[in-house]
Amino acid sequence: MLQTPIVYTSTHRIKFSDLDPYNHVRTAVYSAYYIDHRMNGLREHAGWDLKTLAKLPFMVWVRRMEVDFLRPVVGDQAITITSFVREFRGPDAYIECSMVDESGKNVSRCLMIVAYVDKSTNRALDWPADRMALFFEKETV
């Protein structure tokens, strides 16, 4: 049964402090944009703000990120980031992220792999079904 993933969307305007001397977004900033985008999406869609995350019996841990830099992103440019969970494999959620400019052209993409970690043992566990369900549209009967 195919499920429809919930797509998180956020828009940003590139700040001066995110730029290198050539007016391009610094390489390290892309990771921060993608991670902040996902965390804001978790707050808005799953109700997992920082206080809630601190109380949950598990952590979400970014295990790996692969960022592709497709076109330069410059100061004051508006970008839109979208992301969704493509699949779960054991303790890992595979999240596809995309960054587009105002004209809709892809400027960057990212594969983020996020692990589900039990706080009491600090060990990765398979994502429970009820937690995975938070990332997909509810089925209509």
C-alpha positions in Angstrom: 0.0 0.0 0.0 1.5 3.3 -1.1 1.2 6.2 1.3 1.4 9.9 0.5 4.1 11.6 2.3 3.5 15.0 4.1 5.6 17.6 2.4 7.1 20.3 4.6 7.6 23.7 2.9 9.4 26.8 4.1 10.7 30.0 2.5 13.7 32.0 3.4 15.6 35.1 2.3 19.3 34.7 2.3 21.0 36.8 5.0 24.2 38.7 4.8 25.8 36.7 7.5 25.3 33.5 5.5 27.5 34.7 2.6 31.1 34.2 1.6 33.2 37.0 0.1 31.8 36.2 -3.4 28.2 36.8 -2.2 27.4 33.1 -2.4 25.9 31.1 0.5 28.7 29.4 2.5 28.8 25.7 2.1 28.2 24.9 5.8 25.0 27.0 5.8 23.2 24.7 3.5 23.2 22.0 6.2 21.8 24.5 8.8 19.0 25.6 6.4 18.0 22.0 5.8 18.1 20.9 9.4 16.3 24.0 10.6 13.7 23.5 7.9 13.0 19.9 9.1 12.9 20.9 12.8 10.4 23.7 12.1 8.3 21.3 10.1 8.3 18.8 13.0 7.1 21.6 15.3 4.3 22.6 12.8 3.2 19.2 11.6 4.0 16.8 14.5 3.8 19.2 17.4 7.5 18.4 18.3 8.7 21.7 19.6 12.0 21.8 21.6 10.2 21.4 24.9 8.2 18.4 23.6 11.3 16.8 22.1 13.1 17.1 25.5 10.3 15.1 27.1 10.0 12.4 24.5 11.6 9.0 25.3 13.5 9.1 22.0 15.8 11.4 20.0 16.0 12.1 16.3 19.6 12.1 15.2 20.9 13.3 11.8 23.1 10.4 11.0 24.1 11.6 7.5 23.5 14.3 5.0 24.4 14.4 1.3 24.1 17.9 -0.2 24.2 18.5 -3.9 25.1 22.1 -4.9 23.5 22.8 -8.3 23.4 26.6 -8.7 24.8 29.5 -6.7 22.5 31.0 -4.1 23.2 34.7 -3.3 22.4 37.4 -0.8 18.8 38.6 -0.5 17.6 35.8 -2.8 14.4 34.1 -1.8 14.5 30.3 -1.6 11.9 27.6 -0.9 12.8 24.4 0.8 10.6 21.3 0.6 11.2 17.9 2.2 9.4 14.6 2.8 10.2 11.2 4.3 10.8 8.9 1.3 11.1 5.7 3.3 12.0 4.1 6.6 14.6 1.3 6.9 14.9 0.0 10.4 16.1 2.9 12.6 16.6 5.3 9.6 14.3 7.7 8.0 15.4 8.7 4.5 14.3 12.3 3.9 14.5 14.0 0.5 15.0 17.8 0.6 15.0 20.3 -2.3 15.9 24.0 -2.4 14.5 26.1 -5.3 14.9 29.7 -6.2 12.1 32.2 -7.0 11.7 31.0 -10.6 11.4 27.3 -9.4 14.8 26.2 -10.5 16.6 23.7 -8.3 19.6 25.2 -6.6 20.4 22.4 -4.2 19.1 19.1 -3.0 19.8 16.9 0.0 19.4 13.4 1.3 19.1 13.4 5.1 19.2 10.2 7.0 17.7 10.6 10.5 17.9 7.8 13.1 15.4 7.1 15.9 17.4 6.8 19.1 16.1 5.5 22.5 17.1 8.0 25.2 17.5 5.4 27.9 20.0 3.3 26.0 21.4 5.8 23.5 20.9 3.1 20.9 19.1 3.3 17.5 15.8 1.4 17.3 13.5 0.8 14.4 10.9 3.6 14.0 7.7 2.6 15.7 4.6 2.4 13.4 2.8 5.2 15.2 5.8 7.6 14.8 6.2 6.7 11.1 2.5 7.4 10.6 3.1 11.1 11.5 5.0 11.6 8.3 2.2 10.4 5.9 -1.2 11.6 5.0 -4.0 9.9 6.8 -5.9 7.4 4.7 -9.4 8.2 3.7 -11.9 5.3 3.6 
